Amino acid sequence: MMKTIKLIFILIFVLTFSFAIGQSQKELDREKNKVEILTVEERANLQMLFYNKMKKMKLTDEVEEEYYRYLLHYVYDMQRLNDKDKDYTDEEMKEELGKLVTKMDTRIEPILTEEQFKMHKKNWNDIMKVVYFKNGWKWNEE
């Protein structure tokens, strides 16, 4: 139970609050250029949905920790793709997002069993559908 609470806290903290007291000018500029696609409530619901699906993957504690580390790293990078200072077109943003998902999967696949990785891909595709919908993009099933 404590691990669940810790995980939820970390996910909400990282994905909702990407700034801290004593930010550098670069961090302040980055925050000013940040664009939110999902509301706090939508993000929290999506995180909880992903967490519940992830629990069905039945990861060991060690693998779960490594899995979260990779997810948080790549989710942060994905979250920054639509910053105003990036000035990506929709197509460029989708291309960069695809590259990050591929990199994330390359890191995650070796730590999971074949079945767990299939579950990860399905879970992640569910999240991507929401992101595409919120951006007004057409989702193509792969």
C-alpha positions in Angstrom: 0.0 0.0 0.0 2.8 2.4 0.9 4.5 1.7 -2.5 1.2 2.5 -4.3 0.9 5.8 -2.5 4.5 6.6 -3.2 4.1 5.8 -6.9 1.0 7.9 -7.3 2.7 10.8 -5.5 5.7 10.6 -7.8 3.7 10.4 -10.9 1.4 13.3 -10.0 4.4 15.3 -8.8 6.5 14.8 -11.9 3.7 15.1 -14.4 1.9 18.0 -12.8 4.6 20.1 -11.3 7.7 20.5 -13.4 9.1 23.4 -11.5 10.6 23.9 -8.0 11.5 26.8 -5.7 14.7 28.5 -6.8 14.4 27.9 -10.5 17.2 29.0 -12.8 16.4 31.5 -15.6 16.4 28.6 -18.1 13.9 26.7 -16.0 11.7 29.8 -15.6 11.8 30.3 -19.4 10.9 26.7 -19.9 8.0 27.0 -17.6 6.8 30.1 -19.3 6.9 28.2 -22.7 5.1 25.2 -21.3 1.7 24.3 -22.9 -0.7 22.0 -21.0 -2.7 19.6 -23.2 -4.5 17.7 -20.4 -6.2 19.3 -17.4 -5.0 18.3 -14.0 -8.1 16.0 -13.5 -7.6 14.4 -16.9 -4.0 13.8 -16.2 -4.8 12.3 -12.8 -7.4 10.0 -14.3 -5.1 8.9 -17.1 -2.3 8.2 -14.5 -4.6 6.1 -12.4 -5.9 4.2 -15.4 -2.3 3.5 -16.5 -1.2 2.5 -13.0 -4.1 0.0 -12.7 -3.3 -1.5 -16.1 0.4 -1.6 -15.2 -0.3 -3.5 -12.0 -1.8 -6.3 -14.1 1.6 -6.7 -15.7 2.7 -8.3 -12.3 6.2 -6.8 -12.3 8.7 -7.7 -9.6 9.7 -4.8 -7.3 13.0 -4.5 -9.0 11.6 -4.4 -12.6 8.8 -2.1 -11.5 11.3 0.4 -10.2 13.3 0.3 -13.4 10.1 0.5 -15.5 9.0 3.6 -13.7 12.4 5.2 -14.0 12.3 4.8 -17.8 8.6 5.9 -18.0 9.2 9.1 -16.0 12.3 10.0 -18.0 10.5 9.7 -21.4 7.2 11.1 -20.2 8.9 14.2 -19.1 10.6 14.6 -22.5 7.3 13.9 -24.3 5.6 16.5 -22.1 8.0 19.2 -23.3 7.4 18.6 -27.1 4.6 21.1 -27.3 6.4 23.9 -25.5 5.9 27.2 -27.3 9.6 27.7 -27.8 9.9 24.5 -29.8 7.6 25.8 -32.5 7.0 22.3 -33.9 4.3 21.7 -36.5 1.8 19.0 -35.6 3.6 16.6 -38.0 7.0 17.4 -36.5 5.5 17.0 -33.0 4.0 13.6 -33.9 7.4 12.5 -35.4 9.3 13.5 -32.3 6.8 11.8 -30.1 7.1 8.6 -32.1 10.9 8.8 -31.8 10.6 9.2 -28.0 8.2 6.2 -27.8 10.6 4.1 -29.8 13.5 5.1 -27.6 11.4 4.3 -24.5 10.3 0.9 -25.8 13.9 0.1 -26.7 14.9 0.7 -23.0 11.8 -1.0 -21.5 11.6 -4.1 -23.7 14.7 -5.9 -22.3 13.5 -5.6 -18.7 10.0 -7.1 -19.4 8.9 -10.6 -20.4 7.3 -10.9 -23.8 3.8 -10.8 -22.3 4.6 -7.9 -20.1 5.9 -5.9 -23.1 2.8 -6.6 -25.1 0.8 -5.3 -22.1 3.0 -2.2 -21.9 2.5 -1.5 -25.6 -1.3 -1.9 -25.3 -1.4 0.4 -22.2 0.8 2.9 -23.9 -1.2 2.9 -27.1 -4.3 3.7 -24.9 -2.5 6.8 -23.6 -1.3 7.8 -27.0 -4.9 7.7 -28.3 -5.9 10.3 -25.6 -2.9 12.5 -26.5 -3.8 12.3 -30.2 -7.4 13.1 -29.5 -6.6 16.0 -27.2 -4.3 17.4 -30.0 -7.0 16.9 -32.7 -4.8 14.4 -34.5 -6.0 11.3 -36.2 -5.0 8.0 -34.5 -3.8 5.2 -36.8 -3.9 1.8 -35.2 -0.6 0.0 -35.8 
